């Protein structure tokens, strides 16, 4: 690794570690992962006693490549992502995610104060993060860190996460066309449920992995 890359990585690591310390103060189980591989290994180990595993439609989790490994271990997988599913099939899978043993999700933004900020269109993902699954693991790449308030984090999501997500999903929103949020009232609007998880939900075993790599958007 060139010296400049090393220094950039070191700087990111300090921010990641600050977020981990803040998350722990806020009651979460938090872990710094130097690489995506470390995060994948953490998930595989944490899934050892889980028979059913839900996936929250996250590019970050997909990039870790854990789904196939868990499937081969005989876990029952609830992933509504494949386009081959009908709407009813997707709804049924999303309902099963709410009571699975382990739910895996990315995060739209994570403040250095240890607050998790997410914006959903349906709400299934944020619902499962808060209550229902026995264990939840949220993975946040360093690109999701925000040195600011939850409002700053919401602005980050609408500037950097929702426009590419709208485009990826082929939604007819202004941000999918321009790359900028115009606080639309589109029928396809993704921004419908905004959550700030600022302390560990009382009855959810919630782990947050902060990874020193850019993951998702
Ligand atoms: S409010 Fe509309 S334009 Fe703004 S980010 Fe959400 S979907 Fe895009």
Boltz pocket constraint, residues with backbone or C-beta under 6 A from the ligand:
constraints:
  - pocket:
      binder: B
      contacts: [[A, 157], [A, 158], [A, 162], [A, 163], [A, 166], [A, 173], [A, 174], [A, 175], [A, 176], [A, 180], [A, 181], [A, 182], [A, 183], [A, 184], [A, 185], [A, 186], [A, 188], [A, 189], [A, 190], [A, 191]]
      max_distance: 6.0
